[in-house]
Amino acid sequence: MTVIGSSALAPIDLRTAQMRNRVVFPGHTTNFGVDALPTQRHRDYLARRARGGAAMVITEAVRVHPTSAGRDSTLGSYHPDTVPAYAALGEAVHGEGALLLAQLMHAGRQAAGDSARTAAWSASALPWTHGGPVPHVMTADDIATVVESFGTAARRMAQAGLDGVEIHLGHGHLLQQFLSPATNRRDDAYGGTLENRMRFSREVLAAVSAELPDSMLLGVRLSAHEFLPGGLEPDDVVEIVDVLRADFRLDLLHVSHSAYVAQASLSTQIADMSHGPAPYRAFPRRFKQAFPDIPVIGVCRIDDLAVADELLDAGDADLVALARAQIADPDLVRKTASGRADEVRRCLACNQACIGRIEHSLSLSCVANPAAGEERLDDQLRKRADGAGRSVLVVGAGPAGLQAAVTAATAGAEVVLIDGAPVVGGQLRSARSLKGRERLGVLVDDLHAAGLRLGVDVRLGVELPVDAPDRDARGEDVPDPATFDHVVLATGAASVARSLDGAVPVGVEVLGAESAAAALEHEVWSGRRRRVAVIDDEGSWIAAGLVEALGLAGHRVHLVAPAPQLFAKVTLYSRAGLLGRLQELPVSTHLARRPVAITSDGLVLADALTGAGGGETIPDVDLVVDLPARVARDGLHAVLTARGLGPRLLLVGDALAPRSLVEATYEAQRAVLHALAIPVPATSERRIDRSPDREEHR
């Protein structure tokens, strides 16, 4: 895809600065901080996106007060070294030609203050989720303290030489908790009427404006819609902005949506692949229409510059914020501008390594770009990795194998990639066929295309049987692993059939994940309503995707899980929306249960915690989709090790241990780079069979 005359690449004049294009890298949590200060890792990460072409970079939320610091790895403005730390960040971003704004925020009730050992603060004593911490109801003195902290933060960002600040009024954080009637139950001067609910935000903007020089930009980030009963809707937020702009100079309106609650609203904030591109573009459009003189930033699932152009050309926004898209490929802008849009590594909108890792207080990463957040280390490894004159055999063309092949070829190695299947993709071949999970195929397609561009010799329908790894199942010659410098085994994982009491009754079908997905894809059950029990031992997207696809196809689904909660391995940011969608489908759940038998009466369950059984039966089941824990396919590794090839072998992805896409691509890239950084002694055995009569699939 080539974007010619892209509107996103056109410059734009803001009040105090010119942007070289319309692309923003918006704020998002990374967990790279130390003592609530930006680090070298932040500088490398943000500067890399600026070097890739983003014209404006906005920091992740800078907490203005310790009561907002849920953990030390987030950023704050209250440390004595705040000014030099942010000045260094500004120098790194400015050095790559982009503007840098600091996003100032207090999280309110969802920041339990674990780092500072303080209580959560909010407008009212309403927890953000069932079982969440009940916040302290802020007093007038507390409010004054936070107002002063916002002003101090703004002053320090000015001293650090940043180009502006963005005040976070959205995403269900503290200021929105006061603005929204859904979370503000106060009866004092800060609650009740809209004027009172706005008082806190007005005081914050006054304190910030008093500290900012005229040369700095002042923006606000908004939630145009909370998607909550009794919450803020677009007309309400337009009225709020209309009041604020009368008294304060607003240079930018960054229009987002949602509230931080454990409901479907949260899932809209970082819309995953179940949504289409730019699903909430109507919100910036509403504010652009209401405030044509204020530059508006559109955000959320703007996957590439083609989608960005749609918003800009329609007048929905003046600027476009691409977060995950530029995490996945920091060179997205430059590649597109140079006519290489087809080389962009696309975001999957999977939420697995970005917000999914953040949820567990881990540092941000990316399935599509394993180097995200580790730019300096990745650069060092790539400089040391030398594939020139080396040969690499990759066994398995799933995500891990494809990533390994691309990494090795990029480093200059000659690479042969084999797989017994007729197409690449591994387990993603079936996963991408499920309704709502199609975008998983983006990873396979992009890696496959990159490998072919780099000259990877892709041989499909060729496999190394464990019992005879020098010949495939048809007796044909296969590449001999002993002739390669490195052999990457990315053979994936398999499910072991579950043992249940008794024989499977006539009329009951038992399938695994791939067979069930294939049946759905090919509409094997078209016109027939199956009564399905899905047995989920893993709690991942494997079961989640199948359950939703089966429900969407009209089948009656019973989900059986031994865990006490649903889909524990799916990030909350996606799970909340997923569960909301399942409520609209013919899906029932049976938690903390395990199957013990299939009888003519149905699937018999036992209590997974106590082992007590026989008390619950799912009647009339005619299809069981069994998803037991997977086991690594590592037999080939043992055989080749026994042949003395152990030092050459790299076991990656599910073949090492069944996990997720996050580990598959990261592990493959890192293992190959480390291997190619170690000198390999010359050997007379090394060769690559490139006979002209060999059929190659490219």
C-alpha positions in Angstrom: 0.0 0.0 0.0 1.4 3.4 -1.0 0.0 6.6 0.3 0.5 9.3 -2.2 -0.1 12.9 -1.2 -1.0 11.9 2.3 -2.7 14.6 4.3 -1.1 13.1 7.5 2.3 14.1 6.1 1.3 17.8 5.5 2.8 20.3 8.0 0.6 22.3 10.3 1.1 25.5 12.3 0.1 25.5 15.9 -0.1 28.7 17.9 3.6 28.6 19.0 5.2 26.0 16.7 5.1 24.3 13.4 4.7 20.5 13.1 6.4 18.8 10.2 3.4 16.6 9.8 0.1 15.7 11.5 1.2 12.6 13.3 1.3 12.5 17.1 2.8 9.8 19.3 0.4 10.1 22.2 0.9 9.4 25.9 0.7 5.8 27.2 2.1 4.0 30.2 5.4 2.2 29.7 6.6 1.3 33.2 10.1 2.4 32.3 10.4 4.8 35.1 12.7 4.7 38.1 11.7 6.6 41.3 8.9 8.2 39.2 11.4 9.8 36.8 12.0 9.3 33.1 15.0 7.1 32.3 17.4 6.4 29.5 15.0 3.8 28.4 12.3 6.5 28.0 14.7 8.7 26.0 15.5 5.9 23.6 11.9 4.9 23.2 10.4 8.3 22.5 13.3 9.6 20.5 13.1 6.5 18.3 9.5 7.4 17.4 10.5 11.0 16.7 13.3 9.7 14.5 10.8 7.6 12.7 8.8 10.6 11.7 6.3 11.5 14.5 6.0 15.3 14.7 4.7 15.5 18.2 5.4 13.3 21.2 3.4 13.4 24.4 4.8 11.8 27.5 2.9 9.2 29.4 0.9 10.5 32.3 3.1 12.5 34.7 1.5 12.1 38.2 1.5 15.5 39.9 1.3 14.2 43.4 2.5 11.0 45.3 -1.1 10.0 46.0 -1.3 9.2 42.3 1.8 7.0 42.2 0.5 3.5 42.2 4.1 2.2 41.4 7.5 3.8 41.1 7.8 2.7 37.4 5.3 5.4 36.4 6.3 9.0 36.0 5.8 11.9 38.4 6.7 15.6 38.8 7.4 15.7 42.5 11.0 14.3 42.7 13.8 16.8 43.4 15.5 15.8 40.1 12.3 16.4 38.0 13.7 19.3 35.9 17.0 17.7 34.7 15.3 14.4 34.1 12.6 15.9 31.8 15.1 18.3 30.2 17.1 15.3 29.1 14.0 13.7 27.7 13.2 16.9 25.8 16.7 17.1 24.4 16.4 13.5 23.1 13.1 14.2 21.4 13.9 17.6 20.1 17.1 16.2 18.7 15.0 14.1 16.3 12.9 17.1 15.2 9.7 16.5 17.2 7.8 18.6 19.7 7.5 17.2 23.3 4.5 17.8 25.5 4.1 16.5 29.1 0.8 15.0 30.0 -0.1 16.0 33.6 -2.5 13.8 35.5 -3.8 12.5 38.9 -5.3 9.1 38.6 -7.6 9.4 41.5 -9.5 6.4 42.8 -7.7 3.7 40.8 -4.3 4.7 42.1 -4.3 3.1 45.6 -1.0 4.8 46.3 0.9 1.5 46.8 4.2 3.2 46.0 3.7 6.0 48.5 1.6 3.9 50.9 -1.3 6.4 50.7 -5.0 5.9 50.2 -6.6 6.5 46.9 -8.2 9.9 46.5 -11.5 10.7 44.7 -14.5 12.9 44.6 -16.7 10.4 46.4 -16.3 7.0 48.2 -16.9 4.9 45.1 -14.4 2.2 44.1 -13.4 1.9 40.5 -14.4 -1.8 40.4 -16.1 -4.3 42.6 -13.7 -5.1 45.4 -11.4 -2.2 44.5 -10.1 0.2 47.2 -12.7 2.6 48.6 -11.1 6.0 48.1 -10.7 8.8 50.5 -13.2 11.6 49.9 -11.0 14.6 49.2 -11.4 17.6 51.4 -11.1 21.2 50.3 -7.5 21.1 51.6 -6.7 18.0 49.5 -8.1 19.6 46.4 -6.0 22.7 47.0 -2.9 20.5 47.4 -3.5 18.8 44.1 -4.2 22.1 42.3 -0.9 23.5 43.6 0.8 20.3 42.5 -0.5 20.7 38.9 0.9 24.3 38.9 4.2 23.1 40.2 4.4 20.4 37.6 3.7 22.9 34.8 6.4 25.2 36.1 8.9 22.3 36.2 8.1 21.3 32.6 8.6 24.9 31.5 12.0 24.9 33.3 12.8 21.6 31.5 12.3 23.3 28.1 9.3 21.3 26.9 7.0 22.6 24.3 3.8 22.4 26.2 1.6 20.4 28.6 -1.5 18.3 28.2 -3.9 18.3 31.2 -5.7 15.0 31.5 -9.4 15.6 32.0 -10.4 12.2 30.7 -10.2 8.4 31.0 -11.9 8.3 34.3 -9.0 9.9 36.1 -9.3 12.3 39.0 -10.5 15.4 37.2 -13.0 13.4 35.3 -14.2 11.8 38.5 -15.1 15.3 39.7 -16.6 16.3 36.3 -18.9 13.2 36.0 -22.2 12.9 37.8 -21.6 9.1 37.7 -18.7 9.4 40.1 -19.2 12.8 41.9 -21.8 12.5 44.7 -20.6 15.5 46.6 -22.9 18.1 48.0 -20.3 20.9 48.6 -18.9 23.5 46.2 -17.3 20.7 44.1 -20.4 18.7 43.5 -24.0 18.8 42.2 -24.3 21.3 39.4 -22.1 21.3 36.4 -20.6 24.6 37.5 -19.6 23.0 40.8 -18.3 19.8 39.2 -16.1 21.9 36.9 -14.6 23.9 39.8 -11.7 21.6 40.4 -10.7 21.5 36.7 -11.0 25.3 36.4 -8.7 25.7 39.4 -6.2 23.3 37.9 -6.2 25.1 34.5 -5.8 28.4 36.3 -2.8 27.2 38.3 -1.2 25.6 35.2 -1.9 28.7 33.0 -0.2 30.9 35.6 3.0 28.9 35.4 3.2 28.4 31.6 5.1 31.0 29.5 3.2 32.2 26.4 5.6 30.2 24.2 4.3 26.8 25.6 1.2 25.0 24.3 -1.7 24.1 26.6 -3.8 21.2 25.6 -6.4 19.0 27.3 -7.2 15.3 26.9 -10.9 14.6 27.1 -13.2 11.6 27.3 -16.0 12.6 24.9 -18.2 9.7 26.2 -17.9 7.7 29.4 -20.1 4.9 28.3 -21.5 4.7 31.8 -25.1 5.0 33.1 -25.5 8.5 34.2 -22.1 9.5 32.9 -20.8 12.2 30.6 -21.9 12.1 27.0 -20.6 14.2 24.1 -23.0 17.1 24.5 -22.0 17.4 28.2 -18.3 17.4 27.4 -18.8 20.0 24.6 -20.5 22.2 27.1 -17.5 21.7 29.5 -15.0 22.7 26.9 -17.1 25.7 25.8 -17.0 27.0 29.4 -13.3 26.3 29.8 -12.2 28.0 26.6 -13.9 31.2 27.6 -11.4 31.6 30.4 -8.4 29.6 29.3 -6.3 29.5 26.2 -6.7 26.0 24.9 -4.3 25.2 22.1 -5.2 21.5 21.5 -8.2 19.2 22.2 -7.2 15.6 22.4 -10.5 13.8 22.1 -10.6 10.2 23.5 -13.4 8.4 25.3 -14.2 5.9 28.2 -13.8 5.8 31.9 -11.5 3.7 34.1 -14.0 1.2 35.3 -14.0 -2.6 35.2 -16.8 -2.6 32.6 -17.0 -2.5 28.8 -16.2 1.2 28.9 -12.6 0.5 29.7 -12.3 -1.9 26.7 -13.1 1.0 24.4 -10.2 3.1 25.6 -7.6 0.8 23.9 -9.9 -0.8 21.3 -8.6 -4.3 20.3 -9.1 -6.2 17.1 -12.7 -6.8 17.8 -13.3 -3.2 16.8 -12.7 -1.9 13.3 -10.2 0.9 12.4 -10.9 4.3 14.0 -14.2 3.1 15.6 -14.7 6.3 17.6 -13.9 8.9 14.9 -17.3 10.5 15.5 -16.0 12.0 18.8 -13.2 14.2 17.4 -15.6 15.1 14.6 -18.1 16.4 17.1 -15.5 18.7 18.8 -14.0 19.8 15.4 -17.5 20.9 14.5 -18.1 22.7 17.8 -14.6 24.3 18.0 -13.3 24.8 14.5 -10.7 27.2 15.7 -9.0 24.8 18.1 -6.8 22.0 16.6 -8.3 18.6 17.4 -6.4 15.4 17.8 -8.2 12.2 16.9 -7.1 8.9 18.5 -7.9 5.2 18.9 -7.1 2.4 16.4 -5.7 4.7 13.8 -3.8 1.8 12.4 -1.8 3.5 9.6 -1.6 6.7 7.6 -4.3 5.6 5.2 -6.8 5.5 8.1 -5.3 8.8 9.4 -5.9 10.4 6.0 -9.6 9.3 6.1 -10.1 11.3 9.3 -8.1 14.3 8.1 -9.7 14.5 4.7 -13.2 14.2 6.2 -12.5 17.1 8.6 -12.8 14.8 11.6 -9.5 16.0 13.1 -6.5 18.2 12.5 -4.0 15.9 14.0 -3.9 12.1 14.3 -2.5 10.1 17.3 -1.1 6.7 16.6 0.2 5.0 19.7 0.2 1.2 19.1 0.8 1.6 15.4 4.1 3.4 16.1 5.0 1.0 18.9 4.7 -1.8 16.3 6.8 0.1 13.8 8.6 3.3 14.9 9.4 4.0 11.2 5.7 4.0 10.1 5.8 7.6 9.0 9.1 7.5 7.3 8.3 4.3 5.4 5.0 5.6 4.3 6.5 8.9 3.2 9.1 7.1 1.1 6.6 4.9 -0.7 7.3 1.8 1.4 4.0 1.6 3.3 3.8 -2.1 2.3 6.9 -2.7 4.5 5.3 -1.3 7.7 5.1 -3.8 10.5 1.5 -3.5 11.4 -0.1 -3.4 14.9 -2.4 -6.4 15.6 -4.5 -4.5 18.1 -4.1 -7.6 20.3 -3.3 -5.7 23.5 -1.1 -8.6 24.7 2.3 -7.1 25.1 1.5 -3.3 25.4 -1.3 -2.8 27.9 -1.4 -6.5 28.8 2.1 -6.3 30.4 1.4 -2.9 31.9 -1.6 -4.5 33.7 0.9 -6.8 35.5 3.3 -3.9 36.4 5.7 -5.1 33.7 7.4 -3.0 31.1 5.7 -2.3 27.8 6.6 -4.5 24.8 5.0 -5.5 21.4 4.2 -8.7 19.7 4.9 -7.2 16.3 8.0 -5.4 17.4 9.9 -7.3 20.2 12.4 -4.5 20.4 9.8 -2.0 21.6 11.0 -0.6 24.9 14.4 -2.1 24.5 15.7 0.0 21.7 19.2 0.6 23.0 19.8 -3.1 23.9 18.4 -4.2 20.5 20.7 -1.8 18.7 23.7 -3.2 20.6 22.7 -6.8 19.8 22.2 -6.0 16.1 25.6 -4.4 15.9 27.2 -7.5 17.4 25.1 -10.0 15.4 26.9 -10.9 12.2 25.1 -13.4 9.9 27.4 -12.9 6.9 28.6 -16.3 5.7 26.4 -18.1 8.2 23.5 -20.5 7.5 20.4 -20.8 9.6 17.7 -23.5 9.4 14.4 -22.6 10.9 12.0 -25.5 11.6 8.4 -24.3 11.9 6.8 -21.4 10.2 4.6 -20.1 13.0 5.1 -16.7 14.6 8.3 -17.7 16.4 9.8 -19.4 13.3 8.9 -16.5 11.0 10.3 -14.0 13.4 13.5 -16.0 13.8 13.9 -16.3 10.0 13.4 -12.5 9.5 15.8 -11.7 12.3 18.5 -13.9 10.9 18.1 -12.7 7.4 18.2 -9.1 8.5 21.5 -9.8 10.1 22.8 -11.1 6.8 22.5 -14.9 7.2 21.4 -17.4 4.6 18.1 -18.7 5.9 16.0 -21.8 5.0 12.6 -22.0 6.6 10.7 -25.2 6.5 7.2 -26.3 7.7 5.2 -29.4 7.1 2.0 -27.4 6.4 1.2 -26.0 3.0 0.9 -22.5 4.3 2.7 -20.5 7.0 1.2 -19.4 10.3 1.3 -22.3 12.7 -1.6 -22.1 15.2 -2.4 -18.7 13.9 -3.7 -20.4 10.7 -6.8 -21.4 12.6 -6.9 -18.5 15.0 -7.1 -15.9 12.3 -10.1 -17.6 10.8 -12.3 -16.9 13.8 -14.7 -13.9 13.5 -13.2 -11.0 15.4 -9.7 -12.5 15.5 -8.9 -12.0 11.8 -6.3 -9.3 12.5 -4.0 -12.0 14.0 -3.2 -12.8 10.4 -1.4 -9.5 10.0 1.5 -10.8 12.0 1.9 -13.8 9.8 1.5 -11.9 6.5 4.0 -9.1 7.5 6.6 -11.5 8.7 6.2 -13.8 5.7 6.5 -10.8 3.3 9.5 -9.5 5.1 11.2 -12.9 4.9 10.7 -13.1 1.2 12.0 -9.6 0.6 15.1 -10.6 2.6 15.6 -13.7 0.5 14.5 -16.4 3.0 14.2 -19.7 1.3 10.7 -20.8 2.4 10.0 -24.5 1.8 6.5 -25.6 2.7 5.1 -29.1 2.9 8.5 -30.1 4.2 9.0 -31.4 7.7 11.6 -33.2 9.9 10.0 -36.2 11.5 11.3 -36.8 15.0 12.2 -40.5 14.2 14.0 -39.6 10.9 15.0 -36.0 10.8 16.9 -36.4 7.5 13.9 -37.4 5.5 10.3 -36.1 5.4 7.1 -38.2 5.7 7.1 -38.9 1.9 10.7 -40.1 1.9 12.0 -37.0 0.2 15.3 -35.4 1.2 15.0 -32.6 3.6 17.7 -30.1 4.7 20.2 -31.8 7.0 20.4 -29.8 10.2 24.1 -30.9 10.6 25.0 -28.7 7.6 23.8 -25.4 9.2 25.5 -23.2 11.7 22.3 -22.7 13.6 19.1 -24.6 13.8 16.0 -22.8 15.2 13.4 -25.2 16.4 10.0 -23.4 16.5 7.9 -26.5 16.3 5.1 -25.2 18.6 3.0 -27.0 21.1 0.2 -29.6 21.0 -2.7 -30.6 23.1 -2.8 -34.0 24.8 -6.3 -35.6 24.6 -8.1 -35.5 28.0 -9.0 -38.7 29.6 -12.7 -38.8 30.7 -14.6 -41.6 32.3 -16.4 -44.0 29.9 -16.7 -44.0 26.2 -17.9 -41.0 24.2 -21.6 -41.7 23.4 -22.8 -42.0 19.9 -23.8 -38.6 18.5 -21.3 -36.7 20.5 -18.3 -35.2 18.7 -15.0 -34.2 20.5 -12.8 -31.7 18.7 -9.6 -29.7 19.5 -9.1 -26.0 18.9 -7.9 -26.2 15.3 -10.5 -28.6 14.2 -13.3 -26.5 15.7 -11.9 -23.4 14.1 -11.7 -25.1 10.7 -15.3 -26.4 11.0 -16.5 -22.8 11.7 -14.4 -21.4 8.9 -15.9 -23.9 6.4 -19.4 -23.7 7.8 -19.5 -27.4 8.4 -22.4 -27.0 10.7 -24.3 -24.5 8.5 -28.0 -24.7 9.3 -27.4 -26.9 12.4 -27.4 -25.5 15.9 -24.8 -27.4 18.0 -25.0 -27.7 21.8 -21.3 -27.1 22.7 -19.3 -27.5 25.8 -15.9 -25.7 25.6 -13.5 -27.0 28.2 -10.9 -24.3 28.9 -7.9 -25.2 31.0 -5.8 -22.3 29.9 -7.9 -19.1 30.2 -6.4 -17.5 27.1 -7.6 -16.1 23.8 -7.7 -19.6 22.4 -10.9 -20.4 24.3 -12.2 -16.9 24.3 -12.0 -16.6 20.5 -13.6 -20.0 19.9 -16.4 -19.3 22.5 -17.3 -16.0 20.9 -17.1 -17.4 17.3 -19.3 -20.3 18.2 -21.8 -18.0 19.9 -21.8 -15.6 16.9 -22.5 -18.6 14.7 -25.7 -19.3 16.7 -24.6 -22.3 18.6 -25.5 -22.8 22.3 -22.3 -22.7 24.2 -21.3 -23.8 27.7 -17.9 -22.7 28.9 -16.3 -25.0 31.5 -13.3 -23.6 33.3 -11.4 -25.0 36.3 -10.3 -21.5 37.3 -12.5 -19.3 39.4 -12.6 -16.5 36.8 -13.0 -16.3 33.1 -10.1 -15.9 30.7 -7.6 -14.9 33.3 -4.8 -14.6 30.6 -6.8 -12.0 28.6 -5.9 -8.4 29.6 -8.6 -6.6 31.5 -8.7 -4.0 28.8 -10.0 -6.6 26.4 -11.7 -8.9 28.8 -14.2 -6.4 30.0 -15.5 -5.8 26.4 -15.3 -9.5 25.6 -17.5 -10.4 28.6 -20.0 -7.7 27.6 -20.2 -9.2 24.1 -20.7 -12.7 25.4 -23.6 -11.6 27.5 -25.4 -10.9 24.2 -24.7 -14.4 22.9 -26.1 -17.9 23.9 -23.2 -18.5 26.2 -23.3 -19.9 29.8 -20.3 -20.3 32.1 -19.4 -23.0 34.6 -16.5 -21.7 36.7 -14.3 -23.8 39.1 -15.5 -26.9 37.3 -13.8 -29.7 35.5 -15.3 -32.4 33.3 -15.2 -36.0 34.5 -17.4 -37.9 32.0 -19.5 -37.6 28.9 -22.6 -39.7 29.2 -25.9 -40.0 27.2 -27.3 -37.4 29.6 -24.5 -34.9 28.9 -21.2 -33.6 30.2 -20.7 -34.4 33.9 -18.8 -31.9 36.0 -16.9 -31.9 39.3 -15.8 -29.1 41.6 -12.3 -28.2 40.5 -11.3 -27.1 44.0 -12.7 -29.9 46.1 -12.9 -32.7 43.6 -16.6 -33.4 44.5 -18.4 -34.5 41.4 -21.6 -35.7 40.0 -23.6 -32.8 41.1 -23.8 -30.9 37.9 -24.4 -32.1 34.3 -24.6 -30.0 31.2 -27.5 -31.8 29.3 -27.8 -32.6 25.7 -24.2 -31.8 24.7 -23.5 -33.0 21.2 -20.1 -31.3 20.7 -17.2 -31.0 23.1 -14.4 -28.6 22.2 -11.6 -29.7 24.5 -8.8 -27.3 25.2 -6.5 -28.9 27.7 -3.1 -27.4 28.7 -0.7 -27.6 25.8 2.6 -29.5 25.8 5.7 -28.4 23.9 6.6 -30.2 20.7 10.3 -30.6 21.7 11.0 -34.2 20.6 13.0 -33.1 17.6 15.3 -31.1 20.0 16.0 -34.2 22.0 16.8 -36.3 18.8 19.1 -33.6 17.3 20.8 -33.1 20.7 21.5 -36.8 20.8 23.1 -36.5 17.4 25.6 -34.0 18.8 24.0 -30.8 17.4 23.1 -29.4 20.8 25.3 -26.3 20.6 23.7 -25.3 17.3 20.1 -25.6 18.5 17.8 -22.8 19.5 14.5 -23.8 21.0 12.0 -20.9 20.9 8.4 -20.1 21.4 5.9 -22.8 22.4 8.4 -25.5 21.5 10.3 -24.3 24.6 7.2 -24.0 26.7 3.6 -23.2 25.7 2.9 -19.5 26.2 1.6 -16.7 24.1 2.5 -14.6 21.0 4.4 -12.2 23.3 7.0 -14.7 24.2 7.1 -16.3 20.7 8.3 -13.3 18.8 10.4 -11.8 21.6 12.2 -15.1 22.3 12.8 -15.8 18.6 14.4 -12.4 17.9 16.5 -12.4 21.0 17.8 -15.9 20.7 18.8 -15.4 17.1 20.6 -12.2 17.8 22.5 -13.7 20.7 23.5 -16.7 18.6 24.7 -14.6 15.7 26.8 -12.5 18.0 28.9 -15.5 18.9 31.6 -16.5 16.4 31.2 -19.9 14.8 34.2 -21.9 13.9 34.5 -22.9 10.3 33.3 -26.4 9.4 33.5 -28.4 6.2 29.9 -29.8 6.8 28.2 -26.4 6.2 26.2 -26.1 3.1 22.7 -25.2 2.0 20.9 -27.3 -0.6 19.7 -24.9 -3.3 19.4 -27.4 -6.1 17.6 -25.8 -9.1 15.0 -28.5 -9.4 13.8 -28.0 -5.8 10.3 -26.6 -5.6 10.4 -23.4 -3.6 7.3 -21.6 -2.2 7.8 -17.9 -2.3 
